[in-house]
């Protein structure tokens, strides 16, 4: 595990301690590392969490990928939660996906 991935895992553990957060974890897309944040259904992303994510070079996936929408990180509704997706812009494009023919 890289130092960056370890730092993001530590951040996810720290985020899980917040009352508005039901889960937080690190994931990978095709070329990017992401932090997924599930917020309690009635919670919006608290400003202090948004600032903390930005301080760790994490930006909303909709903003990074130009997906549109009014919320830069909203990824969908879950049962009892909403999912938000953040891209690690510090290492963006550094990861490789393998395609098998």
C-alpha positions in Angstrom: 0.0 0.0 0.0 1.3 3.4 -0.9 1.7 6.2 1.6 -1.0 8.1 -0.2 -3.5 5.2 0.0 -2.7 4.8 3.7 -3.3 8.5 4.2 -6.7 8.3 2.4 -7.6 5.2 4.5 -6.8 7.1 7.7 -8.9 10.0 6.4 -11.8 7.7 5.7 -11.6 6.2 9.2 -11.6 9.8 10.6 -14.6 10.7 8.5 -16.6 7.6 9.7 -16.4 9.2 13.2 -18.6 12.2 12.1 -22.3 11.9 13.0 -23.3 12.9 9.4 -21.3 10.0 7.9 -22.6 6.5 7.7 -19.6 5.1 5.8 -16.4 6.2 4.1 -13.9 4.1 2.2 -11.2 4.3 -0.5 -12.0 2.8 -4.0 -10.4 2.9 -7.4 -11.8 3.8 -10.8 -10.1 3.0 -14.0 -7.2 5.4 -13.5 -8.0 7.3 -10.3 -8.2 6.7 -6.6 -11.4 7.8 -5.0 -12.8 8.3 -1.5 -16.5 7.3 -1.3 -18.6 9.0 1.4 -22.0 7.9 2.4 -24.0 10.5 4.3 -27.0 9.8 6.5 -30.2 10.3 4.5 -31.1 13.7 6.0 -27.6 15.1 6.1 -25.9 17.3 3.6 -22.1 17.5 3.3 -21.0 19.6 6.3 -18.8 22.5 5.3 -16.0 21.4 7.6 -15.9 17.9 5.9 -15.9 19.6 2.5 -13.0 21.7 3.6 -11.2 18.7 5.0 -11.6 16.8 1.8 -10.4 19.7 -0.3 -7.3 20.1 2.0 -6.5 16.5 1.1 -6.8 17.2 -2.6 -10.1 15.4 -3.0 -12.6 17.0 -5.3 -16.1 16.0 -6.2 -16.2 13.4 -9.1 -18.9 15.3 -11.0 -16.7 18.4 -10.9 -13.5 16.6 -11.9 -15.1 14.5 -14.7 -17.4 17.3 -15.9 -20.5 15.1 -15.3 -22.7 18.1 -14.6 -25.3 18.4 -11.9 -25.5 21.0 -9.2 -23.7 19.0 -6.6 -20.0 18.4 -7.4 -19.9 15.1 -5.5 -23.4 13.5 -5.4 -23.3 10.0 -6.8 -26.8 8.7 -5.9 -29.3 7.7 -3.2 -28.8 4.6 -1.1 -31.3 3.1 1.4 -31.0 5.5 4.3 -28.0 7.4 2.9 -26.7 9.4 0.0 -23.4 8.6 -1.7 -20.8 11.2 -2.6 -17.7 10.4 -4.7 -14.4 12.3 -4.4 -11.4 12.0 -6.7 -7.9 12.1 -5.4 -6.5 14.9 -7.7 -3.0 14.5 -6.3 -2.6 11.1 -7.9 -5.2 11.4 -10.7 -4.3 9.3 -13.7 -1.5 7.4 -11.9 -3.4 4.2 -11.6 -3.7 1.5 -14.2 -6.5 -0.7 -15.1 -6.0 -3.9 -17.0 -8.2 -5.0 -19.8 -8.2 -8.6 -20.8 -9.1 -9.4 -24.4 
